[in-house]
Amino acid sequence: MVVLSKIYTRTGDKGETALGNGERVAKFSLRVTAYGTTDEANATVGMARLHAEGDMDAQLGRIQNDLFDIGADLCRPDMEKDAEAEYPPLRVTDDQVMRLEAEIDAMNEVLEPLRSFVLPGGSALSVHLHMCRTVSRRAERLAVELAGVESVNPAAVKYLNRLSDWFFVAARISNDEGRADVLWVPGANR
């Protein structure tokens, strides 16, 4: 369990931060940017939850916890050394990805097929979920970029990929099950 008795440490005053294995890196490193963006996605989910109720709020709460798991996973490089670690690093699992897929499938069952692209709009919850979608998509791009140069848990990348899909479908659900979606009209303002 994490215990935070002091919030500021002054250890980052020179532009470096510690990764989960204790290694110090620049705060602008790709790894820090990737897990920092998952934290940003988590904050957007918190904003969306202000408008969510019932099952949707519970699902968003699980996603927030998963995003912290992803941050913990991404801040710990050297997956090949996991067995040697004093404490086993927290890694995202394929079960978490499969849970998202099952939730997407369940939500999608009640939606009519799309015949146009959807614009972010409609209900307040839908707009916030579209913001969650775009930030999680950016987090995914950064995790993929990081995986091109350093070791990254493939399940974390898969989770971020499914997550943006989850937000898209949830945004449609929150728009009266798609009936209040704002649809793109190509060339409407020419």
Legacy VTK file of the C-alpha trace (Angstrom):
# vtk DataFile Version 3.0
C-alpha trace
ASCII
DATASET POLYDATA
POINTS 190 float
0.000 0.000 0.000
1.208 3.486 -0.791
1.667 5.906 2.108
2.048 9.576 1.247
2.907 11.556 4.339
4.578 14.421 2.495
3.373 15.668 -0.873
6.328 17.751 -1.971
9.828 16.284 -1.873
11.875 18.817 -3.871
13.539 15.888 -5.670
12.102 17.022 -9.008
13.238 20.625 -8.799
15.944 20.042 -11.402
13.624 18.533 -13.996
13.962 14.847 -13.143
11.600 12.314 -11.607
11.901 8.755 -10.329
10.425 5.810 -12.181
8.920 2.845 -10.348
12.286 1.076 -10.261
14.024 4.102 -8.705
15.774 5.178 -11.915
15.804 8.979 -12.391
14.794 10.352 -15.772
13.934 13.712 -17.299
10.347 14.768 -16.654
9.898 15.142 -20.407
10.972 11.549 -21.143
8.612 9.554 -23.334
7.846 7.117 -20.506
6.860 9.939 -18.133
4.801 11.575 -20.888
2.993 8.273 -21.566
2.016 7.581 -17.971
1.341 11.261 -17.355
-1.170 11.209 -20.183
-2.934 8.211 -18.620
-3.223 10.365 -15.493
-4.722 13.134 -17.625
-7.195 10.611 -19.069
-8.072 9.602 -15.516
-8.858 13.221 -14.640
-11.189 13.489 -17.637
-12.988 10.360 -16.429
-13.438 12.054 -13.058
-15.086 14.982 -14.849
-17.374 12.616 -16.768
-18.404 10.919 -13.528
-19.947 14.203 -12.372
-22.669 13.469 -14.951
-22.871 9.664 -14.628
-25.167 7.543 -12.500
-25.688 3.874 -11.658
-23.889 1.296 -13.771
-22.174 3.933 -15.923
-20.672 5.584 -12.836
-19.547 2.204 -11.478
-17.932 1.273 -14.794
-16.163 4.642 -14.961
-14.908 4.088 -11.409
-13.381 0.748 -12.449
-11.776 2.445 -15.453
-10.247 5.105 -13.195
-8.679 2.387 -11.077
-7.436 0.596 -14.214
-5.875 3.833 -15.466
-3.911 4.060 -12.229
-2.832 0.446 -12.821
-1.643 1.460 -16.303
0.280 4.400 -14.851
1.952 2.069 -12.346
2.699 -0.397 -15.142
4.152 2.218 -17.494
6.300 3.847 -14.806
8.084 0.538 -14.244
10.467 -0.255 -17.133
12.419 -3.459 -17.612
9.599 -6.006 -17.690
12.201 -8.697 -18.223
13.453 -8.014 -14.668
10.028 -8.366 -13.005
10.959 -11.723 -11.427
14.032 -10.167 -9.803
12.145 -7.230 -8.256
11.851 -7.014 -4.474
8.133 -6.322 -4.913
6.315 -7.685 -7.954
5.481 -4.764 -10.256
1.815 -4.130 -10.979
1.042 -5.106 -14.571
-2.208 -4.697 -16.484
-3.690 -8.053 -17.507
-5.583 -9.359 -20.507
-8.540 -9.971 -18.138
-8.893 -6.201 -17.764
-8.917 -5.855 -21.557
-11.535 -8.608 -21.879
-13.750 -6.886 -19.289
-13.720 -3.734 -21.427
-14.574 -5.766 -24.522
-17.517 -7.425 -22.746
-18.811 -4.042 -21.603
-18.450 -2.611 -25.125
-20.357 -5.563 -26.573
-23.159 -5.222 -23.989
-23.559 -1.492 -24.642
-23.366 -1.932 -28.395
-26.239 -4.460 -28.410
-28.812 -1.696 -27.803
-27.403 0.762 -30.354
-28.516 1.091 -33.950
-25.665 0.811 -36.476
-24.073 4.117 -37.409
-24.665 5.610 -40.838
-22.493 8.691 -40.252
-19.647 9.782 -38.046
-20.656 11.119 -34.631
-19.669 14.611 -33.516
-18.926 15.206 -29.823
-22.188 16.597 -28.546
-25.580 15.829 -27.128
-25.695 15.258 -23.387
-23.111 16.638 -20.959
-22.001 13.084 -20.165
-21.575 12.269 -23.854
-19.382 15.326 -24.435
-17.210 14.420 -21.448
-16.918 10.817 -22.632
-15.756 12.041 -26.044
-13.076 14.077 -24.261
-12.095 10.908 -22.377
-11.932 9.119 -25.744
-9.564 11.646 -27.307
-7.235 11.822 -24.298
-7.103 8.028 -23.960
-6.350 7.771 -27.683
-3.404 10.158 -27.169
-2.238 8.041 -24.213
-2.395 4.988 -26.480
-0.328 6.702 -29.189
2.318 7.610 -26.620
2.384 4.079 -25.182
2.796 2.671 -28.700
5.598 5.142 -29.394
7.267 4.138 -26.112
6.898 0.446 -27.004
8.873 1.166 -30.168
11.961 2.083 -28.130
11.546 0.468 -24.681
9.778 -2.493 -23.122
6.064 -1.943 -22.500
3.446 -4.409 -21.331
1.406 -5.279 -24.462
-1.754 -5.622 -22.328
-1.442 -1.966 -21.294
-1.389 -0.892 -24.943
-4.361 -3.159 -25.743
-6.279 -1.746 -22.804
-5.752 1.834 -23.979
-6.847 0.839 -27.486
-10.089 -0.742 -26.216
-10.634 2.115 -23.779
-11.124 4.736 -26.472
-13.629 2.390 -28.141
-15.389 1.966 -24.776
-15.678 5.743 -24.395
-17.096 6.094 -27.920
-19.811 3.502 -27.344
-20.550 4.853 -23.842
-20.917 8.365 -25.307
-23.546 7.021 -27.690
-25.325 5.211 -24.835
-25.408 8.470 -22.858
-27.075 10.175 -25.838
-30.364 8.322 -25.329
-28.849 5.105 -26.672
-27.683 6.880 -29.817
-31.019 8.529 -30.637
-29.634 11.951 -29.594
-26.234 11.548 -31.300
-25.016 14.594 -33.184
-24.123 13.314 -36.637
-21.582 14.721 -39.037
-23.056 16.086 -42.265
-20.203 16.164 -44.801
-19.894 19.541 -46.513
-22.936 20.964 -44.699
-21.474 24.469 -44.476
-20.044 24.924 -47.965
LINES 1 191
190 0 1 2 3 4 5 6 7 8 9 10 11 12 13 14 15 16 17 18 19 20 21 22 23 24 25 26 27 28 29 30 31 32 33 34 35 36 37 38 39 40 41 42 43 44 45 46 47 48 49 50 51 52 53 54 55 56 57 58 59 60 61 62 63 64 65 66 67 68 69 70 71 72 73 74 75 76 77 78 79 80 81 82 83 84 85 86 87 88 89 90 91 92 93 94 95 96 97 98 99 100 101 102 103 104 105 106 107 108 109 110 111 112 113 114 115 116 117 118 119 120 121 122 123 124 125 126 127 128 129 130 131 132 133 134 135 136 137 138 139 140 141 142 143 144 145 146 147 148 149 150 151 152 153 154 155 156 157 158 159 160 161 162 163 164 165 166 167 168 169 170 171 172 173 174 175 176 177 178 179 180 181 182 183 184 185 186 187 188 189
